[in-house]
Amino acid sequence: MVKPSLSNLMEKENINRYALVVATAKAARQITDDYINQREYYEKNSGKDSDKNVSNVVKPQYRDEKAVKNAIDELYRDEYRIVKSTLPAGMGREDVCSAEEAEAAADEASEETL
């Protein structure tokens, strides 16, 4: 069983299950892409005589845990945030982004309203 529970995440984010599943899938995809990019960068830039293994260089949680488990944990710790779109009512769309991206988008939106 994955911890935190689905109900804890839904209460914390105040969203429905569908939005949570979509956000988790998008975050897991970003985590997987980050892991792949880290591996490719190391493999490309390390010499053949390097004594370090590729798996020792990438983030341990990305290497040891499944991407969905990492995505759920990072959503719960607010490392990724679910951002609601500004589409008209009834056409709501959520997206997931890192905490830094969410803060930058919020700052930009507040500047536009001024």
N, C-alpha and C positions, 0 to 999 in steps of 0.2 A: 504494500500500500504506500502511496506517495504521500509524504507529509510536506507541507501543510495540506489540509484537506480542501476539497473543492468548495465546500461551504465557507471555509475561512477566507479563501481567495475571493469568492464572490462578495462576501460582506466587506472585505477590505477595499476592494475596487469599486463596489456598488455597480456591478454589471451582471448581465445574464450569462448563462452557461455557454451559449453559442459564441459570444464575444470573447469569453475566456479561452475557449478551445482554439479559436482563430488566433488570438494573441499569443497563446502558448506555442502554436505551430510556427508562427512567424519568428518568435524569439528563438525557438529551437533551430530554425533554418539559419538565423544570423549567427548563432553559436557554432553550428556546424561549419558555416563558411569561414568564421574566424579561426577555427581549429585547422581547417584545410589551408588557409592562407599562412598561418604560423608554420605549419609543416613544410609547405612549399618554399617559403622564405628561408627557413633553416637549411633545407636540402640544397637549395640553390647557392647559398652564401657560405656554406661550410665546406671545408676542404675534405678530401677523402681520407686524410691522415688524422682527422679530428677524432678524439677519443670519446666524445659525448654522443650518446644515442639521441636520435630525434625525439623520442618519447620523453626524454628528460628535459627538453627545452620548452615544450608547449605547456600551457597551463594545466596543472595536475587535475583539476576538477573536470576540464574538458576531455582529458585523456581517460580518466577513470570512471566517469559517470556517463549515463546516456544523456543525449542532448535535451530530451523532453524533461527529464528530472532537473537538469541545470536550469532550463527555462522557467520551470515552476518555482524553483528556489529563488531565482533572480527576480521574477515578478513579485514574489512575496517580500523580498528585501528591497524593493523599489530600485533595483539596478536597471530594470526595464519597466516602462510605464505604458499603460493603455491610454492612448490619446483619442478623444472623441473628435470626429471631424466637424467642420462647421457647415455641413450640408443642411438644406432646409429640413424642417420638421418632418418626421416620418421617413426620412431617407438617411437616418443615422448610420455612420460607418466608423468603426473603431480601427485604430492602427496601433502598432507597438513600436516603441523606439527606446533608445537608451535614456537614462535619467538626464544626461547632459543635453541630449537633443530635445527632450520634452521641455526643459527649462528654457532653452533658446527659443523654441517655438512659442512658448507662453510669453516671453519677453517681446518677441516680434509682434504677436497678436495684440498685446497691450499698447504697443507703440502705434499700431495702425488705428486703434480706436480713439486715440487722442487727437 
